[in-house]
């Protein structure tokens, strides 16, 4: 019989939250469909938010 240990893995939270957080920071919302409503020029301009971002990982 298998039993779960119910452990929380902190890295799982990061993996789930980081992309959503970046989407919101860049486009002001959590839905890709909303970002796609922007003009191509505006999407390119907003995508430059992370040009100088350095991952600490």
Helices and strands as residue ranges (DSSP letters): H 10-27, H 32-36, H 40-47, G 48-50
